[in-house]
Amino acid sequence: MEDITEARKREDEQKRFSEELGKQVEERTASLKEANAALIYSNENLEQFATIASHDLQEPLRKIRTFAALLNERHRENIDTETRGLLLKISLSAERMSILIRDVLNFSKVLDAGVFENADLTVILQNVIRDFDLQIEEKRAVVRFDPLPVINAVPLQMNQLFYNLLGNALKFSPADRPPVIDISSRTLAASELTEHPQLDSQLSYCEIVIADQGIGIDPQFAERVFQVFQRLNTRQHFEGTGIGLALCKRIVSNHRGEIYVHPNAAGGSRFHILLPLFH
């Protein structure tokens, strides 16, 4: 004879545990399905918003600017100086609103392009520099750069990253001297990753530094500049919506990297971008 009480007890406990685990899995699966459905619904709403913002909101702004220009052109002789100034303000406000809508769309749409591939950063940077040819010529700017690495990245996002940073370096420059922009690159040593705990120590990283000699950024605002709609200068001095650097931050984070800014020894700012070479 054999006493099977303990064995039967263990079997019953295992059965109850399996049933409870199965119940939890079913509840969790149902919860995930519900969350996924809510996410799909949210994404559909965002797509509808993007459609509205790109067309339905832009069209009235276009008409405001057009009608303000027509009033100024057709009734120039009957419009006094004050009225002409008000029409100009209407037109400029509509233009700023249009730019703001465009930048908000860029903030959301650029991050949708999530196909990672081998991206030659030198080629991307050269294309961005060509986009600024006229502005570089007008300001007599000097742009110097080292060969940049090929990394696993989303090319469109890298293009937007360089475009925003180079555009800022050209825009926030003193009027009394030509802008000078230096872009350098190096591979980080493994020991240096300890200084950046948010980075993945299992990956190899490159550091890209974009240094300008512009108006600079006060160190106390070094984090604030990467927040959406944060402006450190008035529109009377520099145009912009305060979205560009926030978008840079999102792009770099999307690539599991880091971006920060330090003062440049020669005056201006040094933007440091840390990106993994391959994921």
Backbone as CSV, one residue per row, in Angstrom:
resi,resn,N_x,N_y,N_z,CA_x,CA_y,CA_z,C_x,C_y,C_z
1,MET,0.840,-1.194,0.000,0.000,0.000,0.000,0.881,1.252,0.000
2,GLU,0.363,2.359,-0.634,1.123,3.609,-0.734,0.195,4.786,-0.464
3,ASP,0.644,5.677,0.369,-0.154,6.857,0.697,0.058,7.903,-0.414
4,ILE,-1.003,8.164,-1.184,-0.886,9.119,-2.315,-1.525,10.464,-1.983
5,THR,-1.774,10.708,-0.707,-2.444,11.968,-0.314,-1.640,13.192,-0.746
6,GLU,-0.323,13.177,-0.443,0.510,14.324,-0.781,0.628,14.511,-2.290
7,ALA,0.748,13.398,-3.017,0.840,13.480,-4.482,-0.447,14.043,-5.064
8,ARG,-1.584,13.550,-4.558,-2.878,14.066,-5.041,-3.041,15.556,-4.708
9,LYS,-2.549,15.921,-3.525,-2.624,17.327,-3.116,-1.808,18.212,-4.047
10,ARG,-0.606,17.752,-4.399,0.235,18.531,-5.313,-0.403,18.631,-6.687
11,GLU,-1.015,17.546,-7.143,-1.696,17.575,-8.440,-2.834,18.582,-8.439
12,ASP,-3.601,18.596,-7.320,-4.710,19.557,-7.229,-4.193,20.997,-7.234
13,GLU,-3.091,21.234,-6.530,-2.511,22.592,-6.486,-2.014,23.014,-7.866
14,GLN,-1.364,22.079,-8.568,-0.889,22.395,-9.913,-2.047,22.673,-10.865
15,LYS,-3.129,21.922,-10.684,-4.309,22.127,-11.531,-4.915,23.496,-11.283
16,ARG,-5.040,23.849,-9.979,-5.597,25.163,-9.648,-4.692,26.285,-10.166
17,PHE,-3.353,26.062,-10.034,-2.406,27.069,-10.531,-2.532,27.234,-12.040
18,SER,-2.659,26.109,-12.760,-2.787,26.163,-14.217,-4.073,26.873,-14.623
19,GLU,-5.157,26.560,-13.886,-6.432,27.209,-14.206,-6.363,28.708,-13.941
20,GLU,-5.738,29.098,-12.811,-5.604,30.519,-12.486,-4.708,31.231,-13.501
21,LEU,-3.618,30.569,-13.894,-2.715,31.155,-14.887,-3.431,31.326,-16.224
22,GLY,-4.199,30.299,-16.626,-4.948,30.406,-17.878,-5.949,31.545,-17.844
23,LYS,-6.590,31.708,-16.675,-7.552,32.796,-16.521,-6.875,34.152,-16.644
24,GLN,-5.680,34.296,-16.028,-4.940,35.554,-16.097,-4.485,35.842,-17.529
25,VAL,-4.051,34.772,-18.225,-3.625,34.946,-19.623,-4.797,35.412,-20.480
26,GLU,-5.970,34.829,-20.279,-7.163,35.238,-21.031,-7.516,36.687,-20.750
27,GLU,-7.468,37.067,-19.461,-7.783,38.449,-19.100,-6.773,39.412,-19.704
28,ARG,-5.479,39.029,-19.651,-4.435,39.892,-20.209,-4.575,40.012,-21.718
29,THR,-4.903,38.882,-22.386,-5.087,38.898,-23.838,-6.249,39.803,-24.223
30,ALA,-7.340,39.702,-23.469,-8.497,40.556,-23.738,-8.149,42.025,-23.528
31,SER,-7.344,42.297,-22.468,-6.932,43.673,-22.191,-6.049,44.217,-23.309
32,LEU,-5.130,43.374,-23.818,-4.251,43.799,-24.911,-5.037,44.054,-26.188
33,LYS,-6.038,43.195,-26.460,-6.883,43.401,-27.636,-7.630,44.722,-27.536
34,GLU,-8.131,45.002,-26.333,-8.859,46.262,-26.133,-7.930,47.462,-26.310
35,ALA,-6.710,47.345,-25.743,-5.743,48.441,-25.876,-5.333,48.628,-27.330
36,ASN,-5.157,47.522,-28.061,-4.782,47.597,-29.475,-5.888,48.251,-30.298
37,ALA,-7.132,47.904,-29.983,-8.265,48.520,-30.688,-8.310,50.015,-30.420
38,ALA,-8.045,50.396,-29.152,-8.034,51.819,-28.805,-6.905,52.547,-29.517
39,LEU,-5.743,51.870,-29.649,-4.603,52.471,-30.340,-4.902,52.672,-31.819
40,ILE,-5.530,51.667,-32.438,-5.911,51.786,-33.846,-6.877,52.949,-34.035
41,TYR,-7.846,53.057,-33.123,-8.819,54.148,-33.198,-8.128,55.501,-33.036
42,SER,-7.156,55.556,-32.098,-6.421,56.797,-31.868,-5.605,57.178,-33.096
43,ASN,-4.945,56.182,-33.712,-4.147,56.458,-34.916,-5.021,56.948,-36.064
44,GLU,-6.216,56.376,-36.183,-7.146,56.827,-37.223,-7.543,58.282,-36.983
45,ASN,-7.762,58.634,-35.713,-8.096,60.019,-35.392,-6.938,60.959,-35.711
46,LEU,-5.700,60.489,-35.434,-4.532,61.310,-35.737,-4.381,61.520,-37.243
47,GLU,-4.668,60.468,-38.019,-4.595,60.593,-39.475,-5.643,61.590,-39.975
48,GLN,-6.830,61.547,-39.370,-7.869,62.508,-39.750,-7.441,63.921,-39.394
49,PHE,-6.818,64.060,-38.216,-6.332,65.381,-37.820,-5.284,65.892,-38.804
50,ALA,-4.375,64.986,-39.219,-3.333,65.387,-40.168,-3.950,65.861,-41.477
51,THR,-5.002,65.176,-41.926,-5.690,65.580,-43.154,-6.319,66.955,-42.990
52,ILE,-6.962,67.172,-41.842,-7.592,68.464,-41.572,-6.548,69.563,-41.513
53,ALA,-5.437,69.277,-40.791,-4.405,70.293,-40.616,-3.730,70.641,-41.929
54,SER,-3.530,69.631,-42.784,-2.802,69.874,-44.026,-3.652,70.540,-45.096
55,HIS,-4.966,70.418,-45.002,-5.813,70.989,-46.044,-6.847,71.959,-45.479
56,ASP,-7.717,71.449,-44.610,-8.845,72.245,-44.147,-8.417,73.480,-43.351
57,LEU,-7.299,73.393,-42.622,-6.825,74.560,-41.885,-5.935,75.455,-42.750
58,GLN,-5.207,74.861,-43.660,-4.316,75.650,-44.505,-5.094,76.485,-45.523
59,GLU,-6.210,75.958,-46.021,-6.955,76.667,-47.054,-7.503,78.013,-46.567
60,PRO,-8.144,78.090,-45.380,-8.585,79.407,-44.902,-7.425,80.384,-44.711
61,LEU,-6.302,79.882,-44.247,-5.141,80.757,-44.062,-4.661,81.297,-45.405
62,ARG,-4.673,80.437,-46.406,-4.265,80.879,-47.746,-5.192,81.983,-48.243
63,LYS,-6.504,81.828,-47.992,-7.468,82.843,-48.431,-7.276,84.150,-47.673
64,ILE,-7.007,84.066,-46.386,-6.764,85.284,-45.600,-5.601,86.064,-46.184
65,ARG,-4.529,85.374,-46.486,-3.351,86.039,-47.051,-3.652,86.599,-48.435
66,THR,-4.400,85.829,-49.246,-4.733,86.273,-50.605,-5.617,87.512,-50.579
67,PHE,-6.673,87.487,-49.750,-7.590,88.624,-49.694,-6.925,89.865,-49.107
68,ALA,-6.043,89.672,-48.126,-5.313,90.813,-47.566,-4.432,91.453,-48.631
69,ALA,-3.798,90.602,-49.458,-2.951,91.118,-50.535,-3.781,91.829,-51.594
70,LEU,-4.971,91.278,-51.914,-5.847,91.912,-52.906,-6.330,93.265,-52.432
71,LEU,-6.729,93.339,-51.159,-7.169,94.626,-50.609,-6.057,95.665,-50.715
72,ASN,-4.865,95.251,-50.358,-3.731,96.177,-50.390,-3.393,96.610,-51.817
73,GLU,-3.579,95.688,-52.784,-3.221,95.988,-54.173,-4.297,96.813,-54.877
74,ARG,-5.574,96.400,-54.728,-6.654,97.046,-55.471,-7.070,98.396,-54.889
75,HIS,-6.906,98.554,-53.601,-7.358,99.785,-52.967,-6.201,100.537,-52.328
76,ARG,-5.041,100.419,-52.937,-3.843,101.043,-52.393,-4.026,102.547,-52.184
77,GLU,-4.659,103.208,-53.155,-4.784,104.666,-53.079,-5.765,105.108,-51.997
78,ASN,-6.701,104.223,-51.628,-7.712,104.603,-50.642,-7.404,104.091,-49.233
79,ILE,-6.289,103.414,-49.081,-5.930,102.844,-47.778,-4.887,103.735,-47.119
80,ASP,-5.184,104.128,-45.883,-4.209,104.957,-45.169,-3.105,104.081,-44.585
81,THR,-2.110,104.714,-44.026,-0.935,104.000,-43.522,-1.288,103.017,-42.411
82,GLU,-2.187,103.424,-41.514,-2.560,102.549,-40.394,-3.242,101.272,-40.896
83,THR,-4.185,101.434,-41.848,-4.891,100.270,-42.385,-3.941,99.347,-43.123
84,ARG,-3.008,99.941,-43.866,-2.029,99.126,-44.580,-1.184,98.315,-43.599
85,GLY,-0.851,98.919,-42.481,-0.086,98.214,-41.453,-0.877,97.071,-40.842
86,LEU,-2.199,97.284,-40.645,-3.046,96.217,-40.103,-3.163,95.055,-41.084
87,LEU,-3.291,95.368,-42.375,-3.353,94.311,-43.385,-2.058,93.495,-43.416
88,LEU,-0.945,94.192,-43.235,0.340,93.492,-43.210,0.416,92.548,-42.009
89,LYS,-0.092,93.013,-40.859,-0.084,92.171,-39.662,-0.970,90.942,-39.851
90,ILE,-2.122,91.137,-40.506,-3.012,90.002,-40.792,-2.293,88.971,-41.660
91,SER,-1.628,89.464,-42.697,-0.923,88.565,-43.611,0.211,87.830,-42.912
92,LEU,0.985,88.535,-42.091,2.108,87.907,-41.393,1.626,86.895,-40.354
93,SER,0.520,87.208,-39.670,-0.028,86.272,-38.679,-0.518,84.995,-39.349
94,ALA,-1.178,85.134,-40.493,-1.656,83.960,-41.229,-0.479,83.118,-41.723
95,GLU,0.589,83.784,-42.154,1.768,83.057,-42.624,2.423,82.298,-41.484
96,ARG,2.519,82.926,-40.282,3.109,82.237,-39.135,2.274,81.030,-38.730
97,MET,0.940,81.186,-38.805,0.063,80.073,-38.462,0.252,78.926,-39.458
98,SER,0.404,79.249,-40.709,0.619,78.234,-41.735,1.925,77.479,-41.486
99,ILE,2.970,78.214,-41.118,4.265,77.592,-40.833,4.162,76.703,-39.598
100,LEU,3.431,77.164,-38.586,3.266,76.390,-37.367,2.564,75.065,-37.654
101,ILE,1.506,75.106,-38.464,0.785,73.884,-38.830,1.705,72.933,-39.575
102,ARG,2.493,73.474,-40.488,3.429,72.648,-41.248,4.443,71.980,-40.323
103,ASP,4.968,72.744,-39.338,5.964,72.193,-38.431,5.373,71.125,-37.518
104,VAL,4.131,71.331,-37.080,3.471,70.318,-36.248,3.281,69.027,-37.042
105,LEU,2.930,69.163,-38.312,2.776,67.985,-39.169,4.112,67.276,-39.353
106,ASN,5.180,68.056,-39.539,6.506,67.452,-39.671,6.869,66.683,-38.404
107,PHE,6.503,67.260,-37.259,6.818,66.636,-35.978,6.202,65.251,-35.880
108,SER,4.980,65.105,-36.425,4.295,63.813,-36.332,4.626,62.897,-37.510
109,LYS,4.752,63.468,-38.712,4.911,62.633,-39.905,6.321,62.081,-40.077
110,VAL,7.330,62.891,-39.737,8.708,62.434,-39.931,8.959,61.165,-39.142
111,LEU,8.374,61.071,-37.940,8.602,59.907,-37.089,7.822,58.688,-37.559
112,ASP,6.884,58.864,-38.499,6.145,57.719,-39.033,7.002,56.889,-39.989
113,ALA,8.013,57.529,-40.578,8.869,56.826,-41.534,9.890,56.017,-40.742
114,GLY,9.557,54.775,-40.423,10.367,54.014,-39.491,11.175,52.895,-40.106
115,VAL,11.532,52.970,-41.376,12.300,51.904,-42.030,13.790,52.178,-41.841
116,PHE,14.444,51.340,-41.029,15.880,51.497,-40.791,16.654,50.805,-41.915
117,GLU,17.702,51.470,-42.368,18.568,50.915,-43.408,19.937,51.540,-43.271
118,ASN,20.901,51.048,-44.044,22.235,51.643,-44.017,22.170,53.031,-44.634
119,ALA,22.465,54.041,-43.816,22.357,55.427,-44.258,23.739,56.075,-44.225
120,ASP,24.186,56.580,-45.363,25.468,57.276,-45.457,25.247,58.724,-45.014
121,LEU,25.681,59.043,-43.812,25.428,60.374,-43.254,26.166,61.473,-44.020
122,THR,27.283,61.144,-44.646,28.005,62.146,-45.443,27.156,62.580,-46.629
123,VAL,26.563,61.622,-47.327,25.711,61.932,-48.478,24.489,62.732,-48.034
124,ILE,23.877,62.329,-46.919,22.693,63.039,-46.412,23.055,64.476,-46.056
125,LEU,24.193,64.663,-45.382,24.628,66.014,-45.005,24.900,66.865,-46.241
126,GLN,25.556,66.287,-47.247,25.839,67.043,-48.478,24.550,67.493,-49.154
127,ASN,23.534,66.639,-49.151,22.245,67.015,-49.742,21.606,68.162,-48.970
128,VAL,21.702,68.117,-47.640,21.133,69.192,-46.817,21.878,70.505,-47.080
129,ILE,23.189,70.432,-47.179,23.975,71.645,-47.455,23.556,72.258,-48.797
130,ARG,23.303,71.405,-49.786,22.843,71.912,-51.087,21.483,72.599,-50.961
131,ASP,20.633,72.097,-50.058,19.335,72.739,-49.845,19.493,74.167,-49.325
132,PHE,20.594,74.424,-48.628,20.828,75.751,-48.044,21.771,76.599,-48.896
133,ASP,22.007,76.189,-50.143,22.972,76.888,-51.003,22.749,78.402,-51.034
134,LEU,21.507,78.824,-51.289,21.219,80.262,-51.417,21.479,80.996,-50.109
135,GLN,21.020,80.418,-49.006,21.209,81.062,-47.711,22.689,81.121,-47.334
136,ILE,23.422,80.065,-47.645,24.856,80.046,-47.362,25.573,81.127,-48.180
137,GLU,25.153,81.270,-49.438,25.761,82.293,-50.297,25.416,83.696,-49.809
138,GLU,24.154,83.911,-49.442,23.734,85.240,-48.978,24.464,85.652,-47.710
139,LYS,24.642,84.719,-46.796,25.289,85.032,-45.526,26.804,84.893,-45.600
140,ARG,27.321,84.424,-46.762,28.750,84.154,-46.931,29.240,83.182,-45.851
141,ALA,28.412,82.194,-45.576,28.712,81.231,-44.520,29.784,80.241,-44.958
142,VAL,30.505,79.716,-43.977,31.512,78.685,-44.203,31.047,77.433,-43.473
143,VAL,30.875,76.342,-44.225,30.459,75.066,-43.636,31.548,74.035,-43.909
144,ARG,32.188,73.571,-42.838,33.260,72.579,-42.964,32.800,71.294,-42.276
145,PHE,33.100,70.147,-42.899,32.679,68.891,-42.283,33.660,67.756,-42.602
146,ASP,33.776,66.869,-41.627,34.564,65.646,-41.801,33.678,64.579,-42.441
147,PRO,34.279,63.540,-43.025,33.465,62.411,-43.495,32.703,61.796,-42.318
148,LEU,31.437,61.544,-42.519,30.590,60.967,-41.478,30.395,59.476,-41.742
149,PRO,30.050,58.714,-40.724,29.949,57.262,-40.894,28.670,56.831,-41.597
150,VAL,28.629,55.574,-41.966,27.403,54.921,-42.442,26.806,54.211,-41.235
151,ILE,25.557,54.510,-40.916,24.924,53.911,-39.751,23.581,53.297,-40.146
152,ASN,23.040,52.494,-39.260,21.715,51.917,-39.461,20.693,52.911,-38.928
153,ALA,19.969,53.562,-39.842,19.089,54.656,-39.437,17.958,54.824,-40.443
154,VAL,17.049,55.749,-40.123,15.977,56.112,-41.042,16.463,57.341,-41.821
155,PRO,16.765,57.212,-43.113,17.359,58.322,-43.871,16.560,59.626,-43.799
156,LEU,15.220,59.546,-43.920,14.397,60.752,-43.879,14.568,61.478,-42.560
157,GLN,14.645,60.726,-41.460,14.793,61.351,-40.154,16.186,61.964,-39.997
158,MET,17.198,61.297,-40.516,18.551,61.856,-40.463,18.629,63.146,-41.276
159,ASN,17.946,63.158,-42.415,17.899,64.359,-43.245,17.253,65.508,-42.461
160,GLN,16.144,65.225,-41.773,15.455,66.254,-41.004,16.311,66.723,-39.825
161,LEU,17.044,65.791,-39.212,17.924,66.140,-38.093,18.982,67.148,-38.525
162,PHE,19.707,66.837,-39.612,20.744,67.746,-40.099,20.141,69.058,-40.603
163,TYR,18.980,68.958,-41.241,18.340,70.162,-41.789,18.014,71.143,-40.664
164,ASN,17.447,70.648,-39.578,17.075,71.531,-38.471,18.297,72.137,-37.791
165,LEU,19.320,71.310,-37.556,20.494,71.807,-36.839,21.306,72.782,-37.691
166,LEU,21.480,72.459,-38.974,22.207,73.374,-39.858,21.411,74.655,-40.072
167,GLY,20.085,74.521,-40.216,19.235,75.701,-40.380,19.331,76.628,-39.187
168,ASN,19.350,76.070,-37.970,19.492,76.888,-36.768,20.847,77.582,-36.722
169,ALA,21.898,76.852,-37.096,23.239,77.439,-37.071,23.337,78.627,-38.021
170,LEU,22.641,78.550,-39.150,22.648,79.666,-40.102,21.749,80.812,-39.626
171,LYS,20.604,80.449,-39.051,19.639,81.470,-38.638,20.117,82.262,-37.422
172,PHE,20.594,81.559,-36.393,20.988,82.222,-35.146,22.458,82.624,-35.196
173,SER,22.766,83.445,-36.166,24.143,83.919,-36.343,24.156,85.444,-36.282
174,PRO,25.235,86.025,-35.768,25.331,87.486,-35.697,25.294,88.109,-37.090
175,ALA,24.698,89.281,-37.168,24.566,89.948,-38.462,25.866,90.603,-38.912
176,ASP,26.824,90.763,-37.986,28.037,91.513,-38.321,29.181,90.648,-38.834
177,ARG,28.971,89.319,-38.893,30.043,88.471,-39.426,29.449,87.200,-40.033
178,PRO,30.120,86.616,-41.029,29.613,85.401,-41.683,29.597,84.224,-40.713
179,PRO,28.595,83.373,-40.784,28.558,82.184,-39.933,29.659,81.194,-40.308
180,VAL,30.218,80.543,-39.295,31.201,79.485,-39.502,30.680,78.237,-38.776
181,ILE,30.493,77.149,-39.515,29.914,75.932,-38.952,30.874,74.774,-39.205
182,ASP,31.255,74.084,-38.140,32.156,72.936,-38.239,31.415,71.672,-37.786
183,ILE,31.493,70.626,-38.609,30.816,69.363,-38.308,31.867,68.263,-38.278
184,SER,32.000,67.628,-37.128,33.019,66.586,-36.955,32.371,65.290,-36.481
185,SER,33.135,64.203,-36.572,32.597,62.895,-36.200,33.702,62.012,-35.649
186,ARG,33.350,61.156,-34.689,34.287,60.182,-34.147,33.501,59.020,-33.546
187,THR,34.184,57.915,-33.342,33.571,56.749,-32.692,33.864,56.810,-31.202
188,LEU,32.836,56.634,-30.387,33.011,56.682,-28.941,33.700,55.408,-28.442
189,ALA,34.619,55.568,-27.519,35.231,54.415,-26.867,34.218,53.793,-25.908
190,ALA,34.350,52.493,-25.679,33.406,51.791,-24.801,33.400,52.406,-23.402
191,SER,34.566,52.858,-22.937,34.656,53.446,-21.594,33.867,54.751,-21.487
192,GLU,33.679,55.442,-22.625,32.960,56.712,-22.598,31.458,56.526,-22.416
193,LEU,30.949,55.339,-22.715,29.515,55.092,-22.603,29.047,55.146,-21.160
194,THR,29.971,54.953,-20.214,29.589,55.024,-18.802,29.127,56.427,-18.423
195,GLU,29.541,57.419,-19.192,29.114,58.799,-18.932,27.697,59.052,-19.426
196,HIS,27.152,58.088,-20.178,25.801,58.229,-20.738,25.010,56.966,-20.409
197,PRO,24.531,56.850,-19.182,23.876,55.604,-18.734,22.623,55.230,-19.507
198,GLN,21.998,56.206,-20.190,20.784,55.891,-20.940,21.080,55.195,-22.266
199,LEU,22.352,55.158,-22.677,22.723,54.479,-23.913,22.921,52.987,-23.655
200,ASP,22.803,52.204,-24.716,22.956,50.748,-24.636,24.445,50.402,-24.701
201,SER,24.982,49.895,-23.613,26.418,49.607,-23.546,26.839,48.470,-24.479
202,GLN,25.853,47.742,-25.020,26.170,46.639,-25.933,26.359,47.120,-27.374
203,LEU,26.075,48.384,-27.641,26.166,48.920,-28.996,27.374,49.839,-29.146
204,SER,27.837,50.001,-30.383,28.900,50.960,-30.694,28.258,52.262,-31.160
205,TYR,28.788,53.382,-30.676,28.190,54.676,-30.970,29.186,55.606,-31.660
206,CYS,28.648,56.473,-32.498,29.437,57.559,-33.063,28.953,58.871,-32.436
207,GLU,29.845,59.831,-32.382,29.481,61.171,-31.902,29.651,62.155,-33.051
208,ILE,28.597,62.900,-33.354,28.647,63.943,-34.370,28.480,65.276,-33.656
209,VAL,29.403,66.186,-33.900,29.370,67.497,-33.246,29.164,68.571,-34.308
210,ILE,28.132,69.384,-34.117,27.868,70.519,-35.004,28.125,71.784,-34.198
211,ALA,29.223,72.450,-34.516,29.653,73.633,-33.768,29.479,74.886,-34.612
212,ASP,28.850,75.889,-34.019,28.697,77.164,-34.717,29.283,78.283,-33.869
213,GLN,29.345,79.473,-34.434,29.843,80.654,-33.719,28.744,81.709,-33.659
214,GLY,27.518,81.225,-33.416,26.363,82.109,-33.420,26.121,82.789,-32.090
215,ILE,24.847,83.052,-31.786,24.503,83.808,-30.583,24.591,82.949,-29.332
216,GLY,24.654,81.624,-29.499,24.826,80.736,-28.364,23.547,80.489,-27.579
217,ILE,23.624,79.549,-26.641,22.501,79.193,-25.773,22.996,79.218,-24.335
218,ASP,22.305,79.952,-23.491,22.653,80.002,-22.072,22.576,78.584,-21.498
219,PRO,23.632,78.116,-20.798,23.626,76.749,-20.255,22.402,76.409,-19.410
220,GLN,21.805,77.412,-18.756,20.640,77.119,-17.926,19.423,76.703,-18.760
221,PHE,19.479,76.980,-20.075,18.383,76.599,-20.963,18.754,75.413,-21.851
222,ALA,19.846,74.710,-21.522,20.357,73.629,-22.371,19.348,72.497,-22.543
223,GLU,18.515,72.232,-21.539,17.503,71.185,-21.646,16.208,71.745,-22.221
224,ARG,15.895,72.963,-21.867,14.626,73.562,-22.269,14.503,73.707,-23.785
225,VAL,15.621,73.930,-24.477,15.553,74.177,-25.919,15.031,72.975,-26.691
226,PHE,15.070,71.771,-26.073,14.616,70.563,-26.760,13.148,70.253,-26.489
227,GLN,12.442,71.178,-25.812,11.025,70.990,-25.543,10.192,71.673,-26.627
228,VAL,9.018,71.123,-26.911,8.156,71.657,-27.967,7.699,73.064,-27.619
229,PHE,7.734,73.949,-28.610,7.264,75.334,-28.531,8.094,76.197,-27.579
230,GLN,9.318,75.756,-27.260,10.170,76.564,-26.394,11.044,77.467,-27.255
231,ARG,10.846,78.780,-27.087,11.626,79.766,-27.820,12.420,80.602,-26.834
232,LEU,13.699,80.848,-27.147,14.531,81.682,-26.290,14.728,83.072,-26.876
233,ASN,14.205,83.282,-28.088,14.337,84.583,-28.751,12.984,85.007,-29.293
234,THR,12.754,86.307,-29.341,11.484,86.808,-29.837,11.444,86.735,-31.358
235,ARG,10.230,86.729,-31.909,10.068,86.670,-33.370,10.597,87.929,-34.049
236,GLN,10.661,89.023,-33.290,11.187,90.254,-33.890,12.643,90.073,-34.315
237,HIS,13.363,89.171,-33.616,14.777,88.947,-33.947,14.977,87.714,-34.826
238,PHE,14.267,86.612,-34.508,14.446,85.376,-35.263,13.104,84.690,-35.432
239,GLU,12.783,84.324,-36.684,11.542,83.597,-36.953,11.679,82.148,-36.500
240,GLY,10.547,81.516,-36.234,10.553,80.106,-35.857,9.367,79.776,-34.969
241,THR,9.117,78.465,-34.808,7.971,78.013,-34.020,8.380,77.299,-32.739
242,GLY,9.663,77.008,-32.559,10.096,76.305,-31.361,9.884,74.810,-31.428
243,ILE,9.769,74.258,-32.634,9.546,72.827,-32.786,10.794,72.102,-33.291
244,GLY,11.677,72.819,-33.980,12.816,72.196,-34.662,13.691,71.337,-33.763
245,LEU,14.139,71.877,-32.625,15.026,71.110,-31.748,14.272,70.003,-31.020
246,ALA,12.987,70.213,-30.756,12.180,69.147,-30.150,12.085,67.957,-31.107
247,LEU,11.965,68.254,-32.386,11.927,67.195,-33.390,13.274,66.470,-33.447
248,CYS,14.372,67.225,-33.335,15.707,66.610,-33.306,15.808,65.635,-32.139
249,LYS,15.306,66.054,-30.987,15.337,65.201,-29.798,14.554,63.918,-30.033
250,ARG,13.367,64.030,-30.631,12.543,62.850,-30.894,13.229,61.909,-31.879
251,ILE,13.853,62.482,-32.910,14.527,61.655,-33.917,15.681,60.882,-33.288
252,VAL,16.506,61.573,-32.503,17.652,60.917,-31.873,17.182,59.848,-30.880
253,SER,16.143,60.146,-30.120,15.598,59.164,-29.176,15.052,57.951,-29.921
254,ASN,14.440,58.201,-31.073,13.911,57.113,-31.883,15.017,56.186,-32.368
255,HIS,16.233,56.713,-32.453,17.391,55.921,-32.870,18.205,55.432,-31.666
256,ARG,17.611,55.504,-30.473,18.249,55.037,-29.239,19.559,55.776,-28.983
257,GLY,19.551,57.083,-29.273,20.736,57.902,-29.078,20.484,59.023,-28.087
258,GLU,21.345,60.013,-28.136,21.270,61.140,-27.206,21.735,62.399,-27.919
259,ILE,21.125,63.529,-27.567,21.548,64.826,-28.096,21.581,65.828,-26.955
260,TYR,22.612,66.645,-26.929,22.711,67.693,-25.911,23.547,68.833,-26.487
261,VAL,23.525,69.971,-25.809,24.217,71.153,-26.317,25.097,71.743,-25.225
262,HIS,26.310,72.168,-25.618,27.250,72.847,-24.735,27.681,74.159,-25.398
263,PRO,28.157,75.118,-24.626,28.706,76.331,-25.235,29.961,76.009,-26.047
264,ASN,30.143,76.733,-27.132,31.330,76.563,-27.965,32.428,77.501,-27.467
265,ALA,33.651,77.007,-27.397,34.762,77.823,-26.885,34.959,79.086,-27.716
266,ALA,34.665,79.007,-29.012,34.827,80.166,-29.900,33.570,81.034,-29.930
267,GLY,32.643,80.788,-29.007,31.359,81.485,-29.047,30.359,80.645,-29.815
268,GLY,29.093,80.745,-29.465,28.088,79.942,-30.139,27.801,78.652,-29.378
269,SER,27.417,77.617,-30.099,26.977,76.364,-29.476,27.618,75.158,-30.144
270,ARG,27.700,74.079,-29.368,28.164,72.789,-29.886,27.088,71.753,-29.592
271,PHE,26.438,71.267,-30.647,25.424,70.226,-30.493,26.105,68.866,-30.646
272,HIS,25.955,68.029,-29.630,26.538,66.688,-29.631,25.424,65.675,-29.902
273,ILE,25.599,64.868,-30.944,24.619,63.840,-31.287,25.301,62.485,-31.180
274,LEU,24.785,61.633,-30.298,25.321,60.282,-30.128,24.347,59.301,-30.742
275,LEU,24.808,58.540,-31.742,23.954,57.602,-32.460,24.631,56.242,-32.560
276,PRO,23.870,55.151,-32.390,24.463,53.823,-32.567,24.806,53.583,-34.033
277,LEU,25.937,52.939,-34.263,26.328,52.648,-35.636,25.397,51.613,-36.237
278,PHE,25.092,50.572,-35.467,24.180,49.537,-35.932,23.386,49.028,-34.736
279,HIS,22.131,48.689,-34.982,21.254,48.205,-33.904,21.388,46.688,-33.776
